[in-house]
Amino acid sequence: MDLDRGLKRMARWLGIGGVAAIVFGIVALVWPGITLVSLTLLFGAFAFVYGVFGIAAGLNLLAHRSTNWVAPVIGGIAGVLIGGITYLHPAITVAALTYLIAAWAFVIGIVAIMGAIEVWNEVRGAVWLAISGVLSVAFGVMVAVWPGAGLLSIIWLIGLYAVLAGVAQLVGSYQIHQFRVESEKTFGAPQPQAS
């Protein structure tokens, strides 16, 4: 198993997912007057891309024979499914979209917390993954409890959540990268393995 390459890829996938979340959040905050269909398609694209990166991160872990691959794959599949459902039925009602977003955020949050617990003593940046998960769960619960808050409030809440979760993911990505660099300094550069 090439741990160095696995950590490098994990940091990269987390970083890309974090950037996608921040971009989505900024778009939702800057253009809150977008129509329901536009919001639906934007959210669908975000959930789908986030899901693809989650699956890629999990499969990367599986390829390196890590046992921590299940949580990212489950979260990724949830994102791809929610994104696909959103694109297949873009004219869903505000209530359906609200509960769809709440369910997705809750599942992603639980998965992030599970992933953080699995690597808690191994990776210093795990706390940021846990924070991202707690933010996702809190966001999902708030949206589910107050679905009638109005579309504008929902858009702002979605934007704020996406930016905060994206920042937490970027910090986690950086922490994993730093862990990899420090490990390389301590234990030396990884040597190529003979096939």
Backbone as JSON Lines, residues from 0, in Angstrom:
{"i":0,"aa":"M","n":[0.84,-1.19,0.0],"ca":[0.0,0.0,0.0],"c":[0.88,1.24,0.0]}
{"i":1,"aa":"D","n":[0.6,2.17,-0.87],"ca":[1.36,3.39,-0.96],"c":[0.6,4.48,-0.2]}
{"i":2,"aa":"L","n":[0.87,4.57,1.09],"ca":[0.16,5.51,1.96],"c":[0.37,6.94,1.52]}
{"i":3,"aa":"D","n":[1.58,7.27,1.09],"ca":[1.88,8.63,0.66],"c":[0.97,9.04,-0.49]}
{"i":4,"aa":"R","n":[0.86,8.19,-1.49],"ca":[0.02,8.5,-2.64],"c":[-1.45,8.56,-2.24]}
{"i":5,"aa":"G","n":[-1.87,7.68,-1.35],"ca":[-3.24,7.69,-0.87],"c":[-3.6,8.96,-0.13]}
{"i":6,"aa":"L","n":[-2.7,9.42,0.74],"ca":[-2.93,10.67,1.47],"c":[-2.95,11.86,0.51]}
{"i":7,"aa":"K","n":[-2.06,11.83,-0.47],"ca":[-2.0,12.92,-1.45],"c":[-3.32,13.02,-2.21]}
{"i":8,"aa":"R","n":[-3.82,11.89,-2.66],"ca":[-5.09,11.89,-3.4],"c":[-6.25,12.28,-2.5]}
{"i":9,"aa":"M","n":[-6.26,11.79,-1.26],"ca":[-7.35,12.12,-0.34],"c":[-7.39,13.63,-0.11]}
{"i":10,"aa":"A","n":[-6.23,14.23,0.12],"ca":[-6.17,15.68,0.33],"c":[-6.68,16.41,-0.92]}
{"i":11,"aa":"R","n":[-6.3,15.93,-2.08],"ca":[-6.72,16.56,-3.34],"c":[-8.23,16.48,-3.5]}
{"i":12,"aa":"W","n":[-8.82,15.3,-3.29],"ca":[-10.28,15.14,-3.46],"c":[-11.05,15.98,-2.44]}
{"i":13,"aa":"L","n":[-10.58,16.0,-1.2],"ca":[-11.23,16.84,-0.2],"c":[-11.14,18.31,-0.58]}
{"i":14,"aa":"G","n":[-9.98,18.72,-1.06],"ca":[-9.79,20.11,-1.48],"c":[-10.7,20.5,-2.63]}
{"i":15,"aa":"I","n":[-10.81,19.64,-3.64],"ca":[-11.68,19.92,-4.79],"c":[-13.15,19.99,-4.34]}
{"i":16,"aa":"G","n":[-13.55,19.05,-3.48],"ca":[-14.92,19.09,-2.95],"c":[-15.18,20.35,-2.15]}
{"i":17,"aa":"G","n":[-14.19,20.79,-1.37],"ca":[-14.32,22.02,-0.6],"c":[-14.46,23.24,-1.48]}
{"i":18,"aa":"V","n":[-13.67,23.3,-2.56],"ca":[-13.76,24.42,-3.5],"c":[-15.14,24.42,-4.17]}
{"i":19,"aa":"A","n":[-15.63,23.25,-4.57],"ca":[-16.96,23.16,-5.19],"c":[-18.03,23.67,-4.22]}
{"i":20,"aa":"A","n":[-17.92,23.31,-2.95],"ca":[-18.9,23.77,-1.95],"c":[-18.84,25.29,-1.8]}
{"i":21,"aa":"I","n":[-17.65,25.85,-1.75],"ca":[-17.5,27.3,-1.58],"c":[-18.06,28.04,-2.8]}
{"i":22,"aa":"V","n":[-17.75,27.55,-4.0],"ca":[-18.27,28.2,-5.21],"c":[-19.8,28.16,-5.22]}
{"i":23,"aa":"F","n":[-20.37,26.99,-4.93],"ca":[-21.83,26.88,-4.87],"c":[-22.4,27.85,-3.84]}
{"i":24,"aa":"G","n":[-21.79,27.91,-2.65],"ca":[-22.28,28.8,-1.6],"c":[-22.22,30.26,-1.99]}
{"i":25,"aa":"I","n":[-21.13,30.67,-2.63],"ca":[-20.99,32.07,-3.06],"c":[-22.05,32.41,-4.12]}
{"i":26,"aa":"V","n":[-22.26,31.49,-5.07],"ca":[-23.28,31.73,-6.1],"c":[-24.66,31.88,-5.45]}
{"i":27,"aa":"A","n":[-24.97,31.03,-4.49],"ca":[-26.28,31.12,-3.81],"c":[-26.41,32.41,-3.01]}
{"i":28,"aa":"L","n":[-25.32,32.9,-2.42],"ca":[-25.37,34.14,-1.63],"c":[-25.4,35.38,-2.52]}
{"i":29,"aa":"V","n":[-24.68,35.37,-3.64],"ca":[-24.58,36.54,-4.5],"c":[-25.85,36.72,-5.34]}
{"i":30,"aa":"W","n":[-26.44,35.61,-5.8],"ca":[-27.64,35.68,-6.63],"c":[-28.82,35.0,-5.95]}
{"i":31,"aa":"P","n":[-29.32,35.55,-4.84],"ca":[-30.4,34.87,-4.11],"c":[-31.74,34.92,-4.84]}
{"i":32,"aa":"G","n":[-31.85,35.78,-5.83],"ca":[-33.12,35.9,-6.54],"c":[-33.3,34.88,-7.65]}
{"i":33,"aa":"I","n":[-32.41,33.9,-7.74],"ca":[-32.54,32.9,-8.81],"c":[-33.85,32.12,-8.64]}
{"i":34,"aa":"T","n":[-34.35,31.62,-9.73],"ca":[-35.63,30.91,-9.69],"c":[-35.47,29.55,-9.03]}
{"i":35,"aa":"L","n":[-36.61,28.97,-8.7],"ca":[-36.6,27.65,-8.07],"c":[-35.96,26.6,-8.97]}
{"i":36,"aa":"V","n":[-36.26,26.66,-10.26],"ca":[-35.68,25.67,-11.17],"c":[-34.17,25.84,-11.24]}
{"i":37,"aa":"S","n":[-33.71,27.1,-11.3],"ca":[-32.26,27.33,-11.33],"c":[-31.6,26.83,-10.06]}
{"i":38,"aa":"L","n":[-32.23,27.11,-8.91],"ca":[-31.69,26.63,-7.64],"c":[-31.67,25.1,-7.63]}
{"i":39,"aa":"T","n":[-32.73,24.51,-8.12],"ca":[-32.81,23.05,-8.15],"c":[-31.68,22.48,-9.0]}
{"i":40,"aa":"L","n":[-31.47,23.04,-10.19],"ca":[-30.41,22.54,-11.07],"c":[-29.03,22.8,-10.48]}
{"i":41,"aa":"L","n":[-28.85,23.97,-9.86],"ca":[-27.57,24.3,-9.23],"c":[-27.28,23.34,-8.08]}
{"i":42,"aa":"F","n":[-28.29,23.12,-7.24],"ca":[-28.1,22.17,-6.13],"c":[-27.84,20.77,-6.66]}
{"i":43,"aa":"G","n":[-28.58,20.36,-7.69],"ca":[-28.37,19.03,-8.27],"c":[-26.96,18.84,-8.77]}
{"i":44,"aa":"A","n":[-26.42,19.87,-9.45],"ca":[-25.05,19.8,-9.95],"c":[-24.06,19.71,-8.79]}
{"i":45,"aa":"F","n":[-24.27,20.53,-7.76],"ca":[-23.39,20.51,-6.58],"c":[-23.41,19.15,-5.9]}
{"i":46,"aa":"A","n":[-24.61,18.6,-5.64],"ca":[-24.71,17.31,-4.96],"c":[-24.07,16.21,-5.79]}
{"i":47,"aa":"F","n":[-24.27,16.25,-7.11],"ca":[-23.71,15.24,-8.0],"c":[-22.18,15.3,-8.0]}
{"i":48,"aa":"V","n":[-21.62,16.49,-8.2],"ca":[-20.16,16.65,-8.23],"c":[-19.55,16.27,-6.88]}
{"i":49,"aa":"Y","n":[-20.17,16.72,-5.81],"ca":[-19.7,16.39,-4.46],"c":[-19.72,14.87,-4.27]}
{"i":50,"aa":"G","n":[-20.78,14.23,-4.76],"ca":[-20.9,12.78,-4.67],"c":[-19.84,12.05,-5.46]}
{"i":51,"aa":"V","n":[-19.56,12.52,-6.67],"ca":[-18.53,11.9,-7.5],"c":[-17.17,11.97,-6.79]}
{"i":52,"aa":"F","n":[-16.86,13.13,-6.21],"ca":[-15.58,13.26,-5.51],"c":[-15.55,12.39,-4.26]}
{"i":53,"aa":"G","n":[-16.68,12.24,-3.59],"ca":[-16.74,11.35,-2.43],"c":[-16.5,9.9,-2.82]}
{"i":54,"aa":"I","n":[-17.12,9.46,-3.91],"ca":[-16.91,8.1,-4.4],"c":[-15.44,7.92,-4.81]}
{"i":55,"aa":"A","n":[-14.88,8.9,-5.51],"ca":[-13.48,8.81,-5.93],"c":[-12.55,8.69,-4.73]}
{"i":56,"aa":"A","n":[-12.81,9.48,-3.69],"ca":[-11.97,9.41,-2.49],"c":[-12.1,8.04,-1.83]}
{"i":57,"aa":"G","n":[-13.32,7.52,-1.75],"ca":[-13.52,6.2,-1.15],"c":[-12.88,5.09,-1.95]}
{"i":58,"aa":"L","n":[-13.01,5.14,-3.27],"ca":[-12.4,4.12,-4.1],"c":[-10.88,4.2,-4.06]}
{"i":59,"aa":"N","n":[-10.36,5.42,-3.92],"ca":[-8.92,5.58,-3.74],"c":[-8.47,4.87,-2.46]}
{"i":60,"aa":"L","n":[-9.23,5.03,-1.4],"ca":[-8.89,4.35,-0.15],"c":[-8.98,2.83,-0.32]}
{"i":61,"aa":"L","n":[-10.02,2.37,-1.01],"ca":[-10.18,0.93,-1.25],"c":[-9.01,0.39,-2.07]}
{"i":62,"aa":"A","n":[-8.58,1.14,-3.08],"ca":[-7.46,0.71,-3.91],"c":[-6.17,0.57,-3.1]}
{"i":63,"aa":"H","n":[-6.08,1.34,-2.04],"ca":[-4.9,1.26,-1.17],"c":[-5.15,0.34,0.03]}
{"i":64,"aa":"R","n":[-6.17,-0.48,-0.1],"ca":[-6.51,-1.49,0.9],"c":[-6.79,-0.91,2.29]}
{"i":65,"aa":"S","n":[-7.36,0.27,2.3],"ca":[-7.75,0.9,3.56],"c":[-9.16,0.44,3.91]}
{"i":66,"aa":"T","n":[-9.43,0.31,5.18],"ca":[-10.78,-0.08,5.62],"c":[-11.69,1.13,5.81]}
{"i":67,"aa":"N","n":[-11.19,2.32,5.56],"ca":[-11.97,3.55,5.77],"c":[-12.69,4.02,4.52]}
{"i":68,"aa":"W","n":[-12.92,3.16,3.55],"ca":[-13.49,3.56,2.27],"c":[-15.01,3.62,2.29]}
{"i":69,"aa":"V","n":[-15.68,2.95,3.22],"ca":[-17.13,2.83,3.18],"c":[-17.85,4.17,3.35]}
{"i":70,"aa":"A","n":[-17.45,4.96,4.33],"ca":[-18.15,6.23,4.6],"c":[-18.1,7.19,3.4]}
{"i":71,"aa":"P","n":[-16.93,7.43,2.79],"ca":[-16.93,8.33,1.63],"c":[-17.75,7.8,0.45]}
{"i":72,"aa":"V","n":[-17.74,6.48,0.25],"ca":[-18.51,5.91,-0.86],"c":[-20.01,6.06,-0.61]}
{"i":73,"aa":"I","n":[-20.47,5.79,0.62],"ca":[-21.89,5.95,0.93],"c":[-22.32,7.4,0.76]}
{"i":74,"aa":"G","n":[-21.52,8.32,1.29],"ca":[-21.83,9.74,1.12],"c":[-21.82,10.15,-0.34]}
{"i":75,"aa":"G","n":[-20.87,9.63,-1.09],"ca":[-20.79,9.94,-2.52],"c":[-21.98,9.4,-3.29]}
{"i":76,"aa":"I","n":[-22.38,8.18,-3.0],"ca":[-23.55,7.6,-3.67],"c":[-24.8,8.42,-3.34]}
{"i":77,"aa":"A","n":[-24.93,8.85,-2.08],"ca":[-26.08,9.69,-1.7],"c":[-26.08,10.97,-2.51]}
{"i":78,"aa":"G","n":[-24.91,11.61,-2.67],"ca":[-24.84,12.84,-3.46],"c":[-25.19,12.63,-4.92]}
{"i":79,"aa":"V","n":[-24.68,11.55,-5.52],"ca":[-24.97,11.26,-6.92],"c":[-26.45,10.98,-7.1]}
{"i":80,"aa":"L","n":[-27.05,10.19,-6.19],"ca":[-28.48,9.89,-6.29],"c":[-29.35,11.13,-6.12]}
{"i":81,"aa":"I","n":[-29.05,11.94,-5.11],"ca":[-29.83,13.16,-4.88],"c":[-29.66,14.1,-6.07]}
{"i":82,"aa":"G","n":[-28.43,14.24,-6.57],"ca":[-28.2,15.09,-7.74],"c":[-28.95,14.59,-8.96]}
{"i":83,"aa":"G","n":[-28.94,13.28,-9.17],"ca":[-29.66,12.69,-10.31],"c":[-31.16,12.87,-10.19]}
{"i":84,"aa":"I","n":[-31.71,12.63,-9.01],"ca":[-33.15,12.83,-8.78],"c":[-33.53,14.28,-9.04]}
{"i":85,"aa":"T","n":[-32.68,15.18,-8.59],"ca":[-32.95,16.61,-8.77],"c":[-32.98,16.97,-10.26]}
{"i":86,"aa":"Y","n":[-32.09,16.4,-11.07],"ca":[-32.09,16.69,-12.5],"c":[-33.23,16.02,-13.24]}
{"i":87,"aa":"L","n":[-33.64,14.84,-12.81],"ca":[-34.74,14.14,-13.47],"c":[-36.08,14.81,-13.2]}
{"i":88,"aa":"H","n":[-36.22,15.49,-12.06],"ca":[-37.48,16.13,-11.67],"c":[-37.23,17.57,-11.23]}
{"i":89,"aa":"P","n":[-36.83,18.46,-12.15],"ca":[-36.44,19.82,-11.75],"c":[-37.61,20.69,-11.28]}
{"i":90,"aa":"A","n":[-38.84,20.3,-11.58],"ca":[-39.98,21.13,-11.22],"c":[-40.58,20.72,-9.87]}
{"i":91,"aa":"I","n":[-39.8,20.06,-9.04],"ca":[-40.33,19.66,-7.73],"c":[-40.68,20.9,-6.91]}
{"i":92,"aa":"T","n":[-41.56,20.73,-5.94],"ca":[-42.0,21.87,-5.15],"c":[-40.93,22.34,-4.18]}
{"i":93,"aa":"V","n":[-41.13,23.51,-3.62],"ca":[-40.19,24.06,-2.65],"c":[-40.07,23.13,-1.45]}
{"i":94,"aa":"A","n":[-41.18,22.6,-1.0],"ca":[-41.14,21.71,0.16],"c":[-40.33,20.45,-0.14]}
{"i":95,"aa":"A","n":[-40.55,19.86,-1.33],"ca":[-39.81,18.65,-1.68],"c":[-38.31,18.96,-1.79]}
{"i":96,"aa":"L","n":[-37.98,20.07,-2.42],"ca":[-36.58,20.46,-2.54],"c":[-35.99,20.69,-1.15]}
{"i":97,"aa":"T","n":[-36.74,21.35,-0.31],"ca":[-36.27,21.64,1.04],"c":[-35.95,20.35,1.79]}
{"i":98,"aa":"Y","n":[-36.86,19.38,1.75],"ca":[-36.62,18.12,2.46],"c":[-35.53,17.29,1.79]}
{"i":99,"aa":"L","n":[-35.41,17.39,0.47],"ca":[-34.34,16.71,-0.25],"c":[-32.98,17.25,0.19]}
{"i":100,"aa":"I","n":[-32.88,18.56,0.27],"ca":[-31.64,19.2,0.72],"c":[-31.35,18.83,2.17]}
{"i":101,"aa":"A","n":[-32.38,18.86,3.02],"ca":[-32.2,18.51,4.44],"c":[-31.71,17.07,4.59]}
{"i":102,"aa":"A","n":[-32.32,16.15,3.84],"ca":[-31.91,14.73,3.93],"c":[-30.48,14.55,3.45]}
{"i":103,"aa":"W","n":[-30.14,15.2,2.35],"ca":[-28.78,15.07,1.81],"c":[-27.76,15.62,2.8]}
{"i":104,"aa":"A","n":[-28.01,16.8,3.35],"ca":[-27.07,17.39,4.3],"c":[-26.91,16.52,5.54]}
{"i":105,"aa":"F","n":[-28.01,15.94,6.0],"ca":[-27.96,15.08,7.19],"c":[-27.11,13.84,6.91]}
{"i":106,"aa":"V","n":[-27.36,13.18,5.77],"ca":[-26.59,11.96,5.42],"c":[-25.12,12.29,5.26]}
{"i":107,"aa":"I","n":[-24.81,13.37,4.53],"ca":[-23.42,13.77,4.32],"c":[-22.75,14.07,5.66]}
{"i":108,"aa":"G","n":[-23.49,14.72,6.56],"ca":[-22.93,15.04,7.88],"c":[-22.61,13.81,8.69]}
{"i":109,"aa":"I","n":[-23.52,12.87,8.72],"ca":[-23.29,11.62,9.47],"c":[-22.09,10.88,8.89]}
{"i":110,"aa":"V","n":[-22.01,10.83,7.57],"ca":[-20.89,10.15,6.91],"c":[-19.56,10.84,7.23]}
{"i":111,"aa":"A","n":[-19.55,12.17,7.22],"ca":[-18.32,12.91,7.54],"c":[-17.9,12.65,8.99]}
{"i":112,"aa":"I","n":[-18.85,12.62,9.9],"ca":[-18.55,12.33,11.3],"c":[-18.0,10.92,11.44]}
{"i":113,"aa":"M","n":[-18.62,9.96,10.74],"ca":[-18.12,8.58,10.78],"c":[-16.68,8.51,10.26]}
{"i":114,"aa":"G","n":[-16.42,9.2,9.15],"ca":[-15.07,9.22,8.59],"c":[-14.07,9.84,9.54]}
{"i":115,"aa":"A","n":[-14.46,10.93,10.22],"ca":[-13.57,11.59,11.17],"c":[-13.26,10.68,12.35]}
{"i":116,"aa":"I","n":[-14.25,9.95,12.82],"ca":[-14.05,9.03,13.94],"c":[-13.06,7.93,13.55]}
{"i":117,"aa":"E","n":[-13.19,7.44,12.31],"ca":[-12.32,6.35,11.86],"c":[-10.84,6.75,11.8]}
{"i":118,"aa":"V","n":[-10.57,8.01,11.48],"ca":[-9.17,8.44,11.33],"c":[-8.74,9.4,12.44]}
{"i":119,"aa":"W","n":[-9.52,9.5,13.49],"ca":[-9.29,10.49,14.54],"c":[-7.87,10.46,15.11]}
{"i":120,"aa":"N","n":[-7.37,9.3,15.45],"ca":[-6.04,9.2,16.06],"c":[-4.92,9.1,15.03]}
{"i":121,"aa":"E","n":[-5.28,9.06,13.76],"ca":[-4.27,8.89,12.72],"c":[-3.96,10.17,11.97]}
{"i":122,"aa":"V","n":[-4.94,11.03,11.79],"ca":[-4.78,12.23,10.97],"c":[-5.19,13.45,11.79]}
{"i":123,"aa":"R","n":[-4.29,14.4,11.88],"ca":[-4.54,15.61,12.67],"c":[-5.73,16.41,12.14]}
{"i":124,"aa":"G","n":[-5.97,16.43,10.85],"ca":[-7.05,17.2,10.25],"c":[-8.43,16.59,10.42]}
{"i":125,"aa":"A","n":[-8.54,15.48,11.12],"ca":[-9.83,14.82,11.29],"c":[-10.84,15.69,12.01]}
{"i":126,"aa":"V","n":[-10.38,16.58,12.86],"ca":[-11.3,17.46,13.58],"c":[-12.08,18.34,12.6]}
{"i":127,"aa":"W","n":[-11.44,18.75,11.49],"ca":[-12.13,19.59,10.51],"c":[-13.17,18.8,9.74]}
{"i":128,"aa":"L","n":[-12.91,17.55,9.5],"ca":[-13.9,16.69,8.87],"c":[-15.09,16.52,9.8]}
{"i":129,"aa":"A","n":[-14.82,16.37,11.1],"ca":[-15.9,16.26,12.08],"c":[-16.71,17.55,12.15]}
{"i":130,"aa":"I","n":[-16.04,18.7,12.12],"ca":[-16.75,19.99,12.14],"c":[-17.63,20.13,10.91]}
{"i":131,"aa":"S","n":[-17.1,19.73,9.75],"ca":[-17.9,19.76,8.53],"c":[-19.14,18.88,8.68]}
{"i":132,"aa":"G","n":[-18.98,17.72,9.29],"ca":[-20.12,16.81,9.51],"c":[-21.14,17.39,10.46]}
{"i":133,"aa":"V","n":[-20.69,18.0,11.55],"ca":[-21.61,18.6,12.52],"c":[-22.38,19.75,11.85]}
{"i":134,"aa":"L","n":[-21.68,20.57,11.06],"ca":[-22.36,21.66,10.33],"c":[-23.42,21.11,9.38]}
{"i":135,"aa":"S","n":[-23.1,20.02,8.7],"ca":[-24.05,19.42,7.77],"c":[-25.28,18.88,8.48]}
{"i":136,"aa":"V","n":[-25.07,18.18,9.6],"ca":[-26.19,17.64,10.36],"c":[-27.06,18.78,10.9]}
{"i":137,"aa":"A","n":[-26.42,19.81,11.47],"ca":[-27.17,20.95,12.01],"c":[-27.97,21.64,10.91]}
{"i":138,"aa":"F","n":[-27.35,21.83,9.75],"ca":[-28.04,22.45,8.62],"c":[-29.24,21.59,8.2]}
{"i":139,"aa":"G","n":[-29.05,20.29,8.06],"ca":[-30.13,19.4,7.66],"c":[-31.29,19.44,8.63]}
{"i":140,"aa":"V","n":[-31.0,19.43,9.91],"ca":[-32.06,19.47,10.94],"c":[-32.79,20.81,10.88]}
{"i":141,"aa":"M","n":[-32.05,21.92,10.78],"ca":[-32.69,23.24,10.74],"c":[-33.61,23.38,9.52]}
{"i":142,"aa":"V","n":[-33.17,22.92,8.37],"ca":[-34.0,23.02,7.17],"c":[-35.24,22.13,7.3]}
{"i":143,"aa":"A","n":[-35.09,20.94,7.88],"ca":[-36.23,20.04,8.04],"c":[-37.24,20.58,9.06]}
{"i":144,"aa":"V","n":[-36.76,21.21,10.11],"ca":[-37.65,21.71,11.17],"c":[-38.4,22.97,10.72]}
{"i":145,"aa":"W","n":[-37.75,23.84,9.94],"ca":[-38.37,25.1,9.5],"c":[-38.45,25.17,7.97]}
{"i":146,"aa":"P","n":[-39.24,24.27,7.34],"ca":[-39.28,24.26,5.88],"c":[-40.01,25.46,5.28]}
{"i":147,"aa":"G","n":[-40.87,26.09,6.03],"ca":[-41.65,27.2,5.49],"c":[-40.97,28.55,5.66]}
{"i":148,"aa":"A","n":[-39.69,28.57,5.9],"ca":[-38.98,29.83,6.18],"c":[-38.89,30.73,4.95]}
{"i":149,"aa":"G","n":[-39.27,30.24,3.81],"ca":[-39.22,31.05,2.59],"c":[-38.01,30.7,1.76]}
{"i":150,"aa":"L","n":[-38.18,30.8,0.47],"ca":[-37.13,30.4,-0.46],"c":[-35.86,31.23,-0.28]}
{"i":151,"aa":"L","n":[-36.02,32.54,-0.09],"ca":[-34.84,33.38,0.06],"c":[-34.02,32.97,1.29]}
{"i":152,"aa":"S","n":[-34.7,32.72,2.4],"ca":[-34.0,32.28,3.61],"c":[-33.31,30.94,3.38]}
{"i":153,"aa":"I","n":[-33.98,30.05,2.68],"ca":[-33.4,28.73,2.39],"c":[-32.15,28.91,1.52]}
{"i":154,"aa":"I","n":[-32.24,29.78,0.51],"ca":[-31.08,29.99,-0.37],"c":[-29.9,30.54,0.43]}
{"i":155,"aa":"W","n":[-30.15,31.53,1.29],"ca":[-29.07,32.09,2.1],"c":[-28.49,31.05,3.05]}
{"i":156,"aa":"L","n":[-29.37,30.24,3.64],"ca":[-28.91,29.2,4.55],"c":[-28.06,28.17,3.8]}
{"i":157,"aa":"I","n":[-28.52,27.81,2.61],"ca":[-27.76,26.86,1.79],"c":[-26.4,27.44,1.44]}
{"i":158,"aa":"G","n":[-26.38,28.71,1.03],"ca":[-25.12,29.35,0.67],"c":[-24.15,29.42,1.83]}
{"i":159,"aa":"L","n":[-24.64,29.82,2.99],"ca":[-23.8,29.91,4.18],"c":[-23.27,28.54,4.58]}
{"i":160,"aa":"Y","n":[-24.15,27.55,4.57],"ca":[-23.73,26.18,4.9],"c":[-22.65,25.7,3.94]}
{"i":161,"aa":"A","n":[-22.86,25.9,2.63],"ca":[-21.91,25.4,1.64],"c":[-20.55,26.06,1.82]}
{"i":162,"aa":"V","n":[-20.52,27.37,2.07],"ca":[-19.25,28.07,2.26],"c":[-18.54,27.56,3.51]}
{"i":163,"aa":"L","n":[-19.27,27.45,4.64],"ca":[-18.64,26.99,5.88],"c":[-18.15,25.54,5.77]}
{"i":164,"aa":"A","n":[-18.97,24.67,5.19],"ca":[-18.56,23.27,5.03],"c":[-17.38,23.17,4.07]}
{"i":165,"aa":"G","n":[-17.38,23.99,3.01],"ca":[-16.26,23.98,2.07],"c":[-14.97,24.45,2.7]}
{"i":166,"aa":"V","n":[-15.05,25.49,3.53],"ca":[-13.85,25.97,4.23],"c":[-13.33,24.89,5.17]}
{"i":167,"aa":"A","n":[-14.24,24.24,5.89],"ca":[-13.82,23.17,6.8],"c":[-13.15,22.04,6.02]}
{"i":168,"aa":"Q","n":[-13.67,21.72,4.84],"ca":[-13.04,20.68,4.03],"c":[-11.67,21.11,3.52]}
{"i":169,"aa":"L","n":[-11.55,22.36,3.11],"ca":[-10.24,22.84,2.65],"c":[-9.21,22.8,3.78]}
{"i":170,"aa":"V","n":[-9.61,23.19,4.97],"ca":[-8.68,23.13,6.11],"c":[-8.3,21.68,6.39]}
{"i":171,"aa":"G","n":[-9.29,20.78,6.35],"ca":[-9.0,19.35,6.53],"c":[-8.06,18.83,5.46]}
{"i":172,"aa":"S","n":[-8.28,19.24,4.23],"ca":[-7.41,18.84,3.13],"c":[-5.98,19.32,3.37]}
{"i":173,"aa":"Y","n":[-5.84,20.57,3.79],"ca":[-4.52,21.12,4.08],"c":[-3.84,20.37,5.23]}
{"i":174,"aa":"Q","n":[-4.62,20.04,6.27],"ca":[-4.07,19.31,7.41],"c":[-3.57,17.92,6.99]}
{"i":175,"aa":"I","n":[-4.33,17.25,6.13],"ca":[-3.89,15.93,5.64],"c":[-2.62,16.08,4.81]}
{"i":176,"aa":"H","n":[-2.58,17.11,3.98],"ca":[-1.38,17.38,3.18],"c":[-0.18,17.62,4.1]}
{"i":177,"aa":"Q","n":[-0.35,18.45,5.12],"ca":[0.73,18.75,6.06],"c":[1.18,17.48,6.78]}
{"i":178,"aa":"F","n":[0.24,16.63,7.17],"ca":[0.58,15.37,7.82],"c":[1.45,14.52,6.9]}
{"i":179,"aa":"R","n":[1.1,14.48,5.61],"ca":[1.86,13.71,4.64],"c":[3.28,14.28,4.5]}
{"i":180,"aa":"V","n":[3.39,15.6,4.42],"ca":[4.7,16.24,4.28],"c":[5.56,16.0,5.52]}
{"i":181,"aa":"E","n":[4.97,16.15,6.71],"ca":[5.72,15.93,7.95],"c":[6.14,14.47,8.08]}
{"i":182,"aa":"S","n":[5.28,13.55,7.65],"ca":[5.63,12.12,7.69],"c":[6.79,11.84,6.77]}
{"i":183,"aa":"E","n":[6.78,12.48,5.62],"ca":[7.87,12.29,4.66],"c":[9.19,12.81,5.22]}
{"i":184,"aa":"K","n":[9.13,13.94,5.92],"ca":[10.34,14.49,6.53],"c":[10.86,13.57,7.64]}
{"i":185,"aa":"T","n":[9.94,13.02,8.41],"ca":[10.3,12.17,9.53],"c":[10.8,10.8,9.08]}
{"i":186,"aa":"F","n":[10.09,10.19,8.16],"ca":[10.39,8.81,7.76],"c":[11.08,8.7,6.42]}
{"i":187,"aa":"G","n":[11.28,9.81,5.73],"ca":[11.93,9.8,4.43],"c":[10.92,9.63,3.32]}
{"i":188,"aa":"A","n":[11.35,9.95,2.12],"ca":[10.49,9.83,0.94],"c":[10.16,8.36,0.69]}
{"i":189,"aa":"P","n":[8.92,8.1,0.27],"ca":[8.55,6.71,-0.02],"c":[9.36,6.17,-1.2]}
{"i":190,"aa":"Q","n":[9.75,4.93,-1.09],"ca":[10.52,4.27,-2.15],"c":[9.58,3.52,-3.07]}
{"i":191,"aa":"P","n":[9.83,3.55,-4.37],"ca":[8.98,2.79,-5.31],"c":[9.04,1.3,-4.98]}
{"i":192,"aa":"Q","n":[7.89,0.66,-5.08],"ca":[7.82,-0.77,-4.79],"c":[7.98,-1.56,-6.08]}
{"i":193,"aa":"A","n":[8.75,-2.63,-6.02],"ca":[8.93,-3.49,-7.18],"c":[7.65,-4.27,-7.43]}
{"i":194,"aa":"S","n":[7.31,-4.4,-8.69],"ca":[6.08,-5.14,-9.04],"c":[6.32,-6.61,-9.09]}
